[in-house]
Amino acid sequence: MNKKVWIAITAVVWIAALATWRSRCVEAWFAYGIDAVACPDGDLRQTAELEASGVRRGAPGYVTLRAIAHYTTREADRDRRAMLPEVSSIALSLRGAKLAPRSLEVAGWDRVGKAAEAKLTLPEVPDGDYELHARYQTALGSGEVTAPLALYTPARIHVITDRPLYQPGDTVRFRAVVLRARDLVPLDHRPGRWVVRDPGGEILLEEAAPAGEWGVVAGSFPVDRAAATGAWKVAWRSAEAGDEVEFTVAPFTLPRFRVDATADRPFYRAGDRPVIKGAVIYSSGAPVAAASLEIHWDIEGAWPPPTEWGDHLLPARAVTSAAGRFDLALPQVPDDLQGQVTLRAAISAVDPAGDRATGAASVLLSQDGIRTSAVTELGDGLVESFNNRLYVRVTTPDGRVVANAKATVRRAWLPGDRGVAAQLDEDGVASLQIDPGAPVNLVIPAPPWRPAPKHAPVTRGEPEELISGHGAPLSDQLELDRWLPALAACAPLVDGAQQTIKLALRVDAGGAMVTAGAGPSPLERCAVGVARGQRLPIGAERLYAVELSFFDPELPRLVATTDAALAAPPGLAEQFSALAKAARACLPSVEGRLASALSWRVKAGDSAVELTGWIADPTAVAGQAAMLCATSRIAGRGRLALADPAESDAIGLVRFAVELP
């Protein structure tokens, strides 16, 4: 490339630079290195920004320092800013309230854009709030800048109050413990603060409260007599860690009386009859006579109690004697008791004045007279074919230690094992050596089966009286309840698990049934037939609309399958299915197809379906037990009526099969 080309390129570069700098202040660039659109008017001032990222004790982090020039132009009041490109002579130090300024060394500062960045590792200092201080030098002179730096070990905090409920005017006392998150070691003298908020979220207390010895800090707060009631919150916070709990402020008064109840024995075994003895006593100590008691039971445990217990055997009501005492006798514990079961009674007492108080009692049922727990050197495991050390602790089922007694430990998986004798110490613990041998399968006995009580076949809803509009009198409702056993005979006609129908009843003043009506289904027709033979008490003329809910009685079902040599008329299969429902009440509990099939025929233009007799079914290997029931219920129906005349001749048969629920 010759000399003329170089001269041309240089000229182009200078022309471009002049064109670009024409909108910049050249004097500020050469004097301070800042890029200013307009030249500053007056003296420039500098500030700085100091940032710490990931800085912690004993591990490296990064510190970034930026210097900024502030200036104005001519008569403008606007503060203009520009980054200073050179920051030098940077000296870092760490300052704190209880720490003399401590110099910090860095390996070197790197230029990142127009900022200076360095890697910094902080020394070991106590937890607290510190300041990172920097001295620096720029083209505008020297300067200083500080940045807050919180140094706290990750911690877990737990806050409690001395009680959950306070009245206005009480003093709330609270306490917190702060532990290092890594190993739960208490953090002594950790800075923190208490914060108390009212139900509206307003901060009523915020005070510094550093943790003391063992990481424990306590505080208190007097609640004003006119304070808002509701859920208050108290928290102790330290840096990003903290814990908050609620307490309630509300006026309260002690109950006029109390309910005391307890079982007469610590635990009960199979064959025992538990008894709960209790008393209802005024705060003055006087007995509460003739107090009404309501008892609600809750059963905890894997063993299912007899269903009769929940129905009527567990006492649900009682009345206190003149001495304010009461006894609740529970049913005998069955012999199939397994493990441990706890019966909890929630007792509610109402005194003659109408005031209410509550209490509770529990009854422990245990299969065995002792309770054991074992631990090995592996925790809860044994090494097969090895001599393991085993520690066994023996207590009563209610947790009392069985001390200084002899125990025999047998390997239940080895039939005929004589066991190992062991001596229990004063804590109920025995140490012994045991070899479990090879692994074996253990069969855990299944809990006893408690079938759920069957649902009532039919229940009624509230009757609606349409003439007077006042509802049914109690005498009529009692009489309607007496109809339910007769209506239960219709339950086998239910479609599905449950079916609700509406029954219309017209009754004259003498109580005789004038008419009854319902829908077209077999169940509704059956209910109407039962209602027509009933009466109601003498009274005014009445027109009732009654809802009846029928439930499947879980009887065997007779399922009909219709086959035809020619196409079967529409609706015929449904008629055979309805006919099969009538036989549910007498079917045996034997599943299978009936040994005979029922033949039928229908002529074109005729709506009558003729049942022509029973034919032996060679495909059925059983079913003789149900034949008598099926033939007795179906043989009397010589014909069936179709809704519309058949369009053509048809002939076929229907097979019946018994299905168990």
MARMI-680685 format. One record per residue (C-alpha): x, y, z; residue number from 1. Coordinates in nm, 3 decimals, decimal comma. Each point is the difference from the previous one (the first is absolute). Layout:
PT       px       py       pz  pos
PT        X        Y        Z  NUM
...
REM end
This chain:
PT       px       py       pz  pos
PT    0,000    0,000    0,000    1
PT    0,162    0,333   -0,110    2
PT    0,034    0,323    0,189    3
PT   -0,295    0,173   -0,172    4
PT   -0,241   -0,271    0,115    5
PT    0,114    0,036    0,363    6
PT   -0,048    0,376   -0,016    7
PT   -0,351   -0,047   -0,138    8
PT   -0,099   -0,247    0,276    9
PT    0,135    0,231    0,272   10
PT   -0,196    0,291   -0,141   11
PT   -0,321   -0,201   -0,002   12
PT    0,051   -0,107    0,366   13
PT    0,057    0,362    0,113   14
PT   -0,304    0,119   -0,191   15
PT   -0,216   -0,272    0,164   16
PT    0,138    0,082    0,347   17
PT   -0,070    0,370   -0,044   18
PT   -0,351   -0,075   -0,121   19
PT   -0,060   -0,222    0,305   20
PT    0,154    0,233    0,258   21
PT   -0,184    0,296   -0,133   22
PT   -0,286   -0,099    0,242   23
PT    0,235   -0,078    0,296   24
PT    0,199    0,215    0,243   25
PT    0,366   -0,052   -0,092   26
PT    0,130    0,191    0,305   27
PT   -0,182   -0,235    0,245   28
PT    0,132   -0,304   -0,185   29
PT    0,363    0,108    0,017   30
PT   -0,023    0,139    0,357   31
PT   -0,202   -0,271    0,176   32
PT   -0,060   -0,274   -0,254   33
PT   -0,378    0,041    0,015   34
PT   -0,233   -0,009   -0,298   35
PT   -0,214    0,318    0,027   36
PT   -0,247    0,122   -0,263   37
PT    0,047    0,361    0,113   38
PT    0,294    0,145    0,186   39
PT   -0,044    0,029    0,377   40
PT   -0,057    0,345    0,147   41
PT    0,170    0,038    0,339   42
PT    0,173   -0,257    0,218   43
PT   -0,062   -0,370   -0,031   44
PT   -0,093   -0,210    0,304   45
PT    0,054   -0,371    0,038   46
PT   -0,184   -0,281    0,177   47
PT    0,055   -0,375    0,001   48
PT   -0,197   -0,326    0,015   49
PT    0,139   -0,296    0,194   50
PT   -0,161   -0,345   -0,049   51
PT    0,079   -0,332    0,167   52
PT   -0,113   -0,322   -0,166   53
PT    0,032   -0,335    0,178   54
PT    0,238    0,145    0,257   55
PT    0,016   -0,213    0,314   56
PT    0,240   -0,115    0,266   57
PT    0,262   -0,251   -0,105   58
PT   -0,116   -0,020   -0,363   59
PT    0,071    0,227   -0,297   60
PT   -0,249    0,249   -0,138   61
PT    0,015    0,301   -0,230   62
PT    0,013    0,374    0,070   63
PT   -0,079    0,257   -0,269   64
PT    0,075    0,375    0,019   65
PT   -0,131    0,261   -0,242   66
PT    0,082    0,373    0,006   67
PT   -0,254    0,247   -0,139   68
PT    0,052    0,366   -0,098   69
PT   -0,288    0,245    0,057   70
PT   -0,022    0,328   -0,190   71
PT   -0,235    0,258   -0,152   72
PT    0,014    0,195   -0,327   73
PT   -0,035    0,377   -0,022   74
PT   -0,309    0,121    0,189   75
PT   -0,170   -0,342    0,021   76
PT   -0,086   -0,144    0,346   77
PT   -0,010   -0,359   -0,122   78
PT    0,252   -0,239    0,154   79
PT    0,193   -0,170   -0,278   80
PT    0,200   -0,317    0,068   81
PT    0,292   -0,163   -0,174   82
PT    0,214   -0,301    0,093   83
PT    0,362    0,073    0,085   84
PT    0,218   -0,249   -0,190   85
PT    0,292   -0,021    0,241   86
PT   -0,029   -0,099    0,368   87
PT    0,331   -0,062    0,177   88
PT    0,165   -0,018    0,341   89
PT   -0,293   -0,195    0,143   90
PT    0,027   -0,096    0,370   91
PT   -0,269   -0,218    0,160   92
PT   -0,082   -0,035    0,370   93
PT   -0,269   -0,165    0,211   94
PT   -0,173    0,205    0,270   95
PT   -0,254   -0,087    0,265   96
PT   -0,159    0,132    0,318   97
PT    0,219   -0,224    0,219   98
PT    0,293   -0,039   -0,240   99
PT    0,287    0,237   -0,065  100
PT    0,057    0,072   -0,373  101
PT    0,176   -0,301   -0,147  102
PT    0,189    0,020   -0,328  103
PT   -0,087   -0,251   -0,269  104
PT    0,250   -0,127   -0,253  105
PT   -0,084   -0,093   -0,358  106
PT    0,223   -0,163   -0,260  107
PT   -0,063    0,274   -0,257  108
PT   -0,263    0,210   -0,167  109
PT   -0,123   -0,078   -0,350  110
PT   -0,166    0,245   -0,235  111
PT   -0,348   -0,115   -0,107  112
PT   -0,138    0,264   -0,233  113
PT    0,041    0,326    0,193  114
PT   -0,015   -0,174    0,343  115
PT    0,266   -0,160    0,215  116
PT   -0,055   -0,356    0,126  117
PT    0,194   -0,218    0,244  118
PT   -0,033   -0,336    0,173  119
PT   -0,035    0,036    0,378  120
PT    0,001   -0,253    0,286  121
PT   -0,120    0,134    0,336  122
PT    0,170   -0,099    0,326  123
PT   -0,183   -0,180    0,282  124
PT   -0,199    0,259    0,194  125
PT   -0,309   -0,035    0,225  126
PT   -0,350    0,014   -0,149  127
PT   -0,132    0,351   -0,041  128
PT   -0,065    0,298   -0,226  129
PT    0,322    0,145   -0,147  130
PT    0,107    0,263   -0,252  131
PT    0,237   -0,059   -0,290  132
PT    0,208    0,320   -0,038  133
PT    0,206    0,097   -0,305  134
PT    0,247    0,285   -0,067  135
PT    0,077    0,071   -0,363  136
PT    0,163    0,248   -0,241  137
PT   -0,133    0,133   -0,333  138
PT    0,076    0,287   -0,235  139
PT   -0,231    0,214    0,219  140
PT    0,196   -0,080    0,316  141
PT   -0,036   -0,238    0,294  142
PT   -0,325   -0,127    0,146  143
PT   -0,160   -0,241    0,244  144
PT   -0,305   -0,227   -0,017  145
PT   -0,163   -0,253    0,234  146
PT   -0,248   -0,283   -0,059  147
PT   -0,200   -0,190    0,264  148
PT    0,108   -0,362    0,043  149
PT   -0,198   -0,244    0,212  150
PT    0,201   -0,303    0,110  151
PT   -0,217   -0,269    0,156  152
PT    0,029   -0,376    0,018  153
PT   -0,305   -0,182   -0,147  154
PT   -0,218   -0,068    0,302  155
PT   -0,323   -0,163    0,115  156
PT   -0,216    0,188    0,250  157
PT   -0,283   -0,123    0,220  158
PT   -0,233    0,243    0,184  159
PT   -0,248   -0,087    0,278  160
PT   -0,231    0,195    0,230  161
PT   -0,077   -0,087    0,361  162
PT   -0,364   -0,075   -0,089  163
PT   -0,226    0,022   -0,306  164
PT   -0,278    0,225    0,140  165
PT    0,021    0,341    0,168  166
PT   -0,249    0,256    0,120  167
PT    0,036    0,372   -0,072  168
PT    0,221    0,133    0,279  169
PT    0,214   -0,316    0,027  170
PT    0,373   -0,014   -0,068  171
PT    0,111   -0,229   -0,278  172
PT    0,330   -0,177    0,065  173
PT    0,187   -0,161   -0,285  174
PT    0,329   -0,175   -0,056  175
PT    0,207   -0,109   -0,300  176
PT    0,295   -0,229   -0,059  177
PT    0,234    0,040   -0,298  178
PT    0,202   -0,295   -0,129  179
PT    0,254   -0,037   -0,276  180
PT   -0,174   -0,163   -0,294  181
PT    0,291   -0,230   -0,081  182
PT    0,026   -0,188    0,330  183
PT   -0,264    0,162    0,230  184
PT    0,266    0,143    0,232  185
PT   -0,127    0,302    0,201  186
PT    0,118    0,336   -0,136  187
PT    0,094    0,215    0,299  188
PT   -0,035    0,380   -0,020  189
PT   -0,160   -0,008   -0,344  190
PT   -0,149    0,343   -0,082  191
PT   -0,374    0,007   -0,061  192
PT   -0,320    0,187    0,074  193
PT   -0,350   -0,064    0,135  194
PT   -0,299    0,103   -0,212  195
PT   -0,358   -0,002    0,134  196
PT   -0,297    0,063   -0,231  197
PT   -0,368    0,049    0,086  198
PT   -0,284   -0,170   -0,195  199
PT    0,002    0,286   -0,250  200
PT    0,369   -0,053   -0,083  201
PT    0,121    0,319    0,172  202
PT    0,340   -0,031    0,169  203
PT   -0,038    0,085    0,368  204
PT    0,345   -0,113    0,115  205
PT    0,333   -0,020   -0,179  206
PT    0,306   -0,011    0,219  207
PT    0,352   -0,137   -0,027  208
PT    0,049   -0,310    0,210  209
PT    0,322   -0,200   -0,055  210
PT    0,008   -0,363    0,103  211
PT    0,173   -0,080    0,327  212
PT    0,173   -0,310    0,125  213
PT   -0,105   -0,323   -0,173  214
PT   -0,167    0,203   -0,275  215
PT   -0,305    0,086    0,214  216
PT   -0,173    0,338    0,000  217
PT   -0,309    0,103    0,197  218
PT   -0,234    0,295   -0,012  219
PT   -0,337    0,128    0,112  220
PT   -0,275    0,231   -0,120  221
PT   -0,278    0,155    0,212  222
PT   -0,334   -0,015   -0,180  223
PT   -0,206    0,314    0,053  224
PT   -0,344   -0,038    0,158  225
PT   -0,152    0,162   -0,310  226
PT    0,203   -0,214   -0,243  227
PT   -0,166   -0,159   -0,300  228
PT   -0,108   -0,359    0,046  229
PT    0,090   -0,274   -0,243  230
PT    0,311   -0,180   -0,125  231
PT    0,324    0,185    0,083  232
PT    0,345   -0,099   -0,126  233
PT    0,343    0,012    0,159  234
PT    0,320   -0,068   -0,193  235
PT    0,373    0,001    0,065  236
PT    0,204    0,075   -0,310  237
PT    0,372   -0,002   -0,067  238
PT    0,111    0,086   -0,353  239
PT   -0,193   -0,233   -0,233  240
PT   -0,088   -0,253    0,272  241
PT   -0,303    0,030    0,224  242
PT   -0,301   -0,167    0,154  243
PT   -0,349    0,130    0,073  244
PT   -0,277   -0,136    0,220  245
PT   -0,357    0,109    0,070  246
PT   -0,168    0,066    0,330  247
PT   -0,358    0,101    0,068  248
PT   -0,111    0,307    0,189  249
PT   -0,362   -0,028    0,116  250
PT   -0,195    0,054    0,322  251
PT   -0,085   -0,327    0,169  252
PT   -0,146   -0,128    0,322  253
PT    0,057   -0,334    0,166  254
PT   -0,292   -0,244   -0,030  255
PT   -0,238   -0,021    0,295  256
PT    0,063   -0,372    0,026  257
PT    0,224   -0,270   -0,143  258
PT   -0,025   -0,362   -0,110  259
PT    0,251   -0,248    0,144  260
PT    0,000   -0,356   -0,134  261
PT    0,244   -0,291   -0,007  262
PT   -0,004   -0,376   -0,051  263
PT    0,003   -0,207    0,318  264
PT    0,298   -0,205   -0,127  265
PT    0,312    0,094   -0,201  266
PT   -0,084   -0,249   -0,274  267
PT   -0,239   -0,284   -0,083  268
PT    0,048   -0,334   -0,169  269
PT   -0,233   -0,240   -0,182  270
PT   -0,297   -0,098    0,216  271
PT    0,018    0,310    0,223  272
PT   -0,283    0,253    0,036  273
PT    0,142    0,356   -0,002  274
PT   -0,161    0,264    0,222  275
PT    0,056    0,377   -0,006  276
PT   -0,063    0,177    0,330  277
PT   -0,044    0,374    0,008  278
PT   -0,147    0,301    0,173  279
PT   -0,136    0,341   -0,094  280
PT    0,117    0,258    0,254  281
PT   -0,052    0,376    0,040  282
PT    0,307    0,221    0,031  283
PT   -0,083    0,035    0,369  284
PT    0,025   -0,377    0,041  285
PT   -0,374   -0,065    0,035  286
PT   -0,143   -0,286   -0,212  287
PT   -0,223    0,067   -0,300  288
PT   -0,306   -0,220    0,047  289
PT   -0,229   -0,111   -0,285  290
PT    0,238    0,122   -0,271  291
PT   -0,073   -0,143   -0,345  292
PT    0,296   -0,168   -0,170  293
PT    0,057   -0,064   -0,369  294
PT    0,286   -0,231   -0,096  295
PT    0,161   -0,024   -0,344  296
PT    0,249   -0,280   -0,064  297
PT    0,308   -0,019   -0,219  298
PT    0,184   -0,329   -0,048  299
PT    0,372    0,000   -0,086  300
PT    0,182   -0,316   -0,105  301
PT    0,029   -0,264   -0,271  302
PT   -0,242   -0,244    0,168  303
PT   -0,358    0,054   -0,118  304
PT   -0,245    0,004    0,292  305
PT   -0,338   -0,173   -0,034  306
PT   -0,243    0,205   -0,205  307
PT   -0,255   -0,025    0,284  308
PT    0,225    0,218    0,214  309
PT   -0,058    0,302   -0,219  310
PT   -0,371   -0,071   -0,039  311
PT   -0,121   -0,034    0,357  312
PT    0,241   -0,180    0,236  313
PT    0,233    0,292    0,075  314
PT   -0,177    0,238    0,242  315
PT   -0,110    0,321   -0,169  316
PT   -0,198    0,171    0,280  317
PT    0,007    0,010    0,379  318
PT   -0,116    0,209    0,296  319
PT    0,202    0,083    0,309  320
PT   -0,116   -0,111    0,344  321
PT   -0,074    0,226    0,295  322
PT    0,373   -0,016    0,081  323
PT    0,088    0,117   -0,352  324
PT    0,150   -0,336   -0,095  325
PT   -0,061   -0,232   -0,294  326
PT    0,116   -0,339   -0,128  327
PT    0,026   -0,099   -0,366  328
PT   -0,004   -0,378   -0,043  329
PT    0,149   -0,122   -0,330  330
PT   -0,073   -0,337   -0,163  331
PT    0,221   -0,300    0,061  332
PT    0,323   -0,003   -0,202  333
PT   -0,022   -0,277   -0,267  334
PT    0,242   -0,292   -0,002  335
PT    0,126    0,093   -0,350  336
PT    0,169    0,318    0,127  337
PT    0,329    0,063   -0,185  338
PT    0,279    0,239    0,097  339
PT   -0,097    0,317    0,182  340
PT   -0,308    0,216   -0,050  341
PT   -0,091    0,326    0,171  342
PT   -0,360    0,107    0,050  343
PT   -0,027    0,376    0,048  344
PT   -0,315    0,149    0,150  345
PT   -0,090    0,368   -0,048  346
PT   -0,240    0,080    0,285  347
PT   -0,226    0,305   -0,008  348
PT   -0,191    0,092    0,319  349
PT   -0,294    0,244    0,031  350
PT   -0,101    0,109    0,351  351
PT   -0,359    0,089    0,101  352
PT    0,070    0,368   -0,079  353
PT    0,086   -0,085   -0,362  354
PT    0,377    0,064    0,019  355
PT    0,226   -0,244   -0,181  356
PT    0,345   -0,141    0,080  357
PT    0,204   -0,269   -0,173  358
PT    0,243   -0,267    0,107  359
PT    0,170   -0,307   -0,138  360
PT    0,101   -0,350    0,100  361
PT    0,180   -0,288   -0,167  362
PT   -0,016   -0,377    0,035  363
PT    0,299   -0,212   -0,104  364
PT   -0,064   -0,353   -0,130  365
PT    0,299   -0,231   -0,033  366
PT    0,034   -0,355   -0,129  367
PT    0,299   -0,066    0,227  368
PT    0,081    0,097    0,355  369
PT    0,340    0,142   -0,095  370
PT    0,143    0,210   -0,278  371
PT    0,351   -0,051   -0,135  372
PT    0,239    0,190   -0,221  373
PT    0,336   -0,119   -0,129  374
PT    0,312    0,160   -0,143  375
PT    0,320   -0,152   -0,134  376
PT    0,340    0,137   -0,091  377
PT   -0,143    0,044   -0,352  378
PT   -0,299    0,196    0,123  379
PT   -0,295   -0,232   -0,059  380
PT    0,159   -0,278   -0,207  381
PT    0,173   -0,334    0,060  382
PT    0,281   -0,165   -0,193  383
PT   -0,099   -0,348   -0,112  384
PT    0,199   -0,296    0,137  385
PT    0,196    0,232    0,229  386
PT    0,011    0,056    0,373  387
PT   -0,174    0,340    0,039  388
PT   -0,023    0,212    0,311  389
PT   -0,362    0,088    0,075  390
PT   -0,140    0,249    0,251  391
PT   -0,359   -0,058    0,107  392
PT   -0,210    0,246    0,200  393
PT   -0,314   -0,124    0,172  394
PT   -0,285    0,223    0,122  395
PT   -0,366   -0,039    0,076  396
PT   -0,237    0,093   -0,285  397
PT   -0,052    0,343    0,156  398
PT    0,376    0,069    0,012  399
PT    0,098   -0,085    0,359  400
PT    0,342   -0,162    0,032  401
PT    0,018   -0,368    0,097  402
PT    0,313    0,016    0,218  403
PT    0,218   -0,278    0,146  404
PT   -0,200   -0,285   -0,149  405
PT    0,097   -0,307   -0,197  406
PT   -0,096   -0,020   -0,367  407
PT    0,014   -0,276   -0,259  408
PT    0,065    0,093   -0,362  409
PT   -0,112   -0,263   -0,251  410
PT    0,054   -0,003   -0,375  411
PT   -0,357   -0,016   -0,122  412
PT    0,107   -0,118   -0,344  413
PT    0,157   -0,318    0,144  414
PT   -0,259   -0,252    0,120  415
PT    0,090   -0,155    0,333  416
PT    0,260    0,265    0,089  417
PT    0,049   -0,001    0,378  418
PT    0,117    0,358    0,001  419
PT    0,276    0,192    0,174  420
PT   -0,036    0,114    0,362  421
PT    0,091    0,362    0,074  422
PT    0,004    0,215    0,312  423
PT   -0,160    0,345   -0,024  424
PT    0,175    0,286    0,179  425
PT   -0,164    0,288    0,184  426
PT   -0,082    0,166   -0,335  427
PT   -0,168   -0,313   -0,132  428
PT    0,284   -0,068   -0,248  429
PT    0,170   -0,337   -0,060  430
PT    0,309   -0,074   -0,213  431
PT    0,042   -0,338   -0,171  432
PT    0,163   -0,171   -0,296  433
PT   -0,219   -0,150   -0,273  434
PT    0,063   -0,178   -0,331  435
PT   -0,306    0,032   -0,227  436
PT    0,117   -0,269   -0,242  437
PT   -0,101    0,008   -0,365  438
PT   -0,279    0,235   -0,117  439
PT   -0,352   -0,141    0,010  440
PT   -0,347    0,122   -0,102  441
PT   -0,235    0,104    0,279  442
PT   -0,378   -0,008   -0,029  443
PT   -0,166    0,295    0,172  444
PT   -0,355   -0,087    0,111  445
PT   -0,266    0,191   -0,187  446
PT   -0,225    0,229    0,205  447
PT   -0,348   -0,133    0,071  448
PT   -0,259    0,072   -0,267  449
PT   -0,281    0,230    0,111  450
PT   -0,276    0,012   -0,261  451
PT   -0,164    0,339   -0,018  452
PT   -0,363    0,008    0,113  453
PT   -0,243   -0,021   -0,288  454
PT   -0,186    0,310   -0,104  455
PT   -0,373    0,015    0,069  456
PT   -0,182   -0,123   -0,315  457
PT   -0,217    0,312   -0,018  458
PT   -0,005    0,344    0,163  459
PT   -0,242    0,285   -0,044  460
PT    0,045    0,371   -0,038  461
PT   -0,201    0,282    0,150  462
PT   -0,360   -0,027   -0,125  463
PT   -0,147    0,307   -0,172  464
PT   -0,370    0,074    0,066  465
PT   -0,148    0,186   -0,298  466
PT   -0,347    0,094    0,133  467
PT    0,079    0,189    0,319  468
PT    0,368    0,060   -0,070  469
PT    0,084   -0,048    0,371  470
PT    0,188   -0,326   -0,031  471
PT   -0,090   -0,343    0,134  472
PT   -0,103   -0,033    0,367  473
PT    0,213   -0,218    0,223  474
PT   -0,268   -0,273    0,016  475
PT    0,004   -0,035   -0,380  476
PT    0,381   -0,010   -0,008  477
PT    0,006   -0,278    0,260  478
PT   -0,250   -0,199   -0,202  479
PT    0,201    0,052   -0,320  480
PT    0,303   -0,142    0,182  481
PT   -0,205   -0,312    0,080  482
PT   -0,050   -0,050   -0,375  483
PT    0,374   -0,044   -0,060  484
PT    0,022   -0,377    0,081  485
PT   -0,275   -0,069   -0,254  486
PT    0,166    0,225   -0,259  487
PT    0,332   -0,184    0,054  488
PT   -0,143   -0,290   -0,204  489
PT    0,032    0,224   -0,309  490
PT    0,376    0,057    0,049  491
PT    0,106   -0,293   -0,227  492
PT   -0,145    0,197   -0,293  493
PT    0,256    0,282    0,041  494
PT    0,200    0,094   -0,308  495
PT    0,362    0,035    0,113  496
PT    0,117    0,056    0,356  497
PT   -0,264    0,260    0,090  498
PT   -0,319    0,142   -0,151  499
PT   -0,224    0,282    0,121  500
PT   -0,367    0,023   -0,095  501
PT   -0,281    0,243    0,079  502
PT   -0,333   -0,134    0,124  503
PT   -0,328    0,197   -0,014  504
PT   -0,259   -0,087    0,270  505
PT   -0,362    0,125    0,017  506
PT   -0,151   -0,070    0,347  507
PT   -0,356    0,077    0,116  508
PT   -0,102    0,134    0,340  509
PT   -0,043   -0,352    0,136  510
PT    0,360   -0,093   -0,085  511
PT   -0,093   -0,235   -0,287  512
PT    0,215    0,004   -0,310  513
PT   -0,206    0,155   -0,282  514
PT    0,270   -0,047   -0,261  515
PT    0,376   -0,036   -0,038  516
PT    0,217    0,066   -0,301  517
PT    0,359   -0,008   -0,121  518
PT    0,205   -0,052   -0,317  519
PT   -0,005   -0,296   -0,242  520
PT    0,307   -0,192    0,123  521
PT   -0,045   -0,340    0,172  522
PT    0,130    0,145    0,326  523
PT   -0,251    0,285   -0,009  524
PT   -0,289   -0,234   -0,087  525
PT    0,099   -0,224    0,293  526
PT    0,009    0,296    0,241  527
PT   -0,343    0,117   -0,120  528
PT   -0,140   -0,350    0,060  529
PT    0,128    0,001    0,360  530
PT   -0,128    0,354    0,068  531
PT   -0,354   -0,081   -0,119  532
PT   -0,038   -0,253    0,279  533
PT    0,104    0,244    0,277  534
PT   -0,184    0,257    0,215  535
PT    0,086    0,323    0,183  536
PT   -0,149    0,140    0,325  537
PT   -0,337    0,177   -0,008  538
PT    0,025    0,371   -0,084  539
PT   -0,056    0,248   -0,278  540
PT    0,016   -0,096   -0,364  541
PT    0,361   -0,018   -0,111  542
PT    0,206   -0,011   -0,319  543
PT    0,357   -0,109    0,060  544
PT    0,310   -0,011   -0,219  545
PT    0,250   -0,236    0,162  546
PT    0,351   -0,084   -0,119  547
PT    0,117   -0,356    0,063  548
PT    0,362   -0,109   -0,038  549
PT    0,049   -0,371   -0,069  550
PT    0,337   -0,172    0,036  551
PT    0,113   -0,321   -0,163  552
PT   -0,043   -0,283    0,257  553
PT    0,309   -0,180   -0,137  554
PT   -0,196   -0,312   -0,094  555
PT    0,096   -0,231   -0,288  556
PT   -0,112    0,126   -0,339  557
PT   -0,173   -0,196   -0,277  558
PT    0,145    0,126   -0,329  559
PT   -0,204   -0,060   -0,316  560
PT    0,160   -0,046   -0,345  561
PT   -0,247    0,004   -0,291  562
PT    0,075   -0,196   -0,319  563
PT   -0,227   -0,003   -0,309  564
PT   -0,006   -0,203   -0,320  565
PT   -0,158    0,307   -0,161  566
PT    0,045    0,357    0,116  567
PT   -0,144    0,052    0,348  568
PT   -0,263    0,275    0,031  569
PT    0,122    0,328    0,154  570
PT   -0,032    0,010    0,380  571
PT   -0,029   -0,376    0,047  572
PT    0,345   -0,040    0,159  573
PT   -0,082    0,274    0,253  574
PT   -0,324   -0,179    0,096  575
PT    0,186   -0,326    0,065  576
PT    0,257    0,190    0,216  577
PT   -0,284    0,155    0,204  578
PT   -0,161   -0,343    0,034  579
PT    0,331   -0,144    0,132  580
PT    0,017    0,261    0,277  581
PT   -0,310   -0,147    0,160  582
PT    0,193   -0,318    0,082  583
PT    0,282    0,168    0,201  584
PT   -0,161   -0,061    0,340  585
PT    0,004   -0,382   -0,032  586
PT    0,322   -0,062   -0,195  587
PT    0,264   -0,218    0,168  588
PT    0,355    0,132    0,043  589
PT    0,133   -0,234   -0,269  590
PT    0,143    0,158   -0,313  591
PT   -0,056   -0,150   -0,345  592
PT   -0,236   -0,035   -0,295  593
PT   -0,344   -0,159    0,050  594
PT   -0,037   -0,354   -0,134  595
PT   -0,300    0,097   -0,217  596
PT   -0,080    0,286   -0,235  597
PT   -0,343    0,159   -0,054  598
PT   -0,139   -0,005   -0,357  599
PT   -0,225    0,272   -0,144  600
PT   -0,174    0,103   -0,321  601
PT   -0,191    0,296   -0,142  602
PT   -0,214    0,034   -0,313  603
PT    0,015    0,284   -0,250  604
PT   -0,248    0,277    0,083  605
PT   -0,048   -0,132    0,355  606
PT    0,129    0,170    0,317  607
PT   -0,027   -0,311    0,220  608
PT    0,314   -0,207    0,060  609
PT   -0,082   -0,362    0,082  610
PT    0,228   -0,192    0,239  611
PT   -0,007   -0,352   -0,139  612
PT    0,190   -0,194    0,267  613
PT    0,338   -0,100    0,140  614
PT    0,263   -0,177   -0,212  615
PT    0,305   -0,183    0,139  616
PT    0,318    0,202   -0,062  617
PT    0,287   -0,238   -0,095  618
PT    0,258    0,279    0,050  619
PT   -0,087    0,036    0,371  620
PT    0,189   -0,240    0,229  621
PT   -0,166    0,120    0,320  622
PT   -0,287    0,221    0,105  623
PT   -0,249   -0,253    0,132  624
PT   -0,009    0,174    0,341  625
PT   -0,149    0,318   -0,151  626
PT   -0,249   -0,165   -0,233  627
PT   -0,276   -0,034    0,258  628
PT    0,021    0,370    0,090  629
PT    0,010    0,113   -0,363  630
PT   -0,285   -0,220   -0,120  631
PT   -0,224    0,093    0,296  632
PT    0,040    0,372   -0,067  633
PT   -0,010   -0,010   -0,380  634
PT   -0,227   -0,296   -0,083  635
PT   -0,310    0,190    0,108  636
PT    0,061    0,258   -0,267  637
PT   -0,139   -0,176   -0,308  638
PT    0,023    0,310   -0,219  639
PT    0,187    0,328   -0,026  640
PT   -0,141    0,310   -0,169  641
PT    0,207    0,211   -0,241  642
PT   -0,043    0,375   -0,023  643
PT   -0,056   -0,025   -0,378  644
PT   -0,118   -0,293   -0,216  645
PT    0,280   -0,211   -0,148  646
PT    0,081    0,074   -0,363  647
PT    0,080   -0,366   -0,079  648
PT   -0,005   -0,344    0,152  649
PT    0,271   -0,071    0,255  650
PT    0,098   -0,301    0,203  651
PT    0,285   -0,058    0,242  652
PT    0,106   -0,080    0,353  653
PT    0,138    0,178    0,304  654
PT    0,276   -0,142    0,218  655
PT    0,029    0,092    0,368  656
PT    0,316    0,006    0,211  657
PT    0,051    0,069    0,370  658
PT    0,260    0,268    0,089  659
PT    0,110    0,061    0,357  660
PT    0,032    0,359    0,132  661
REM end
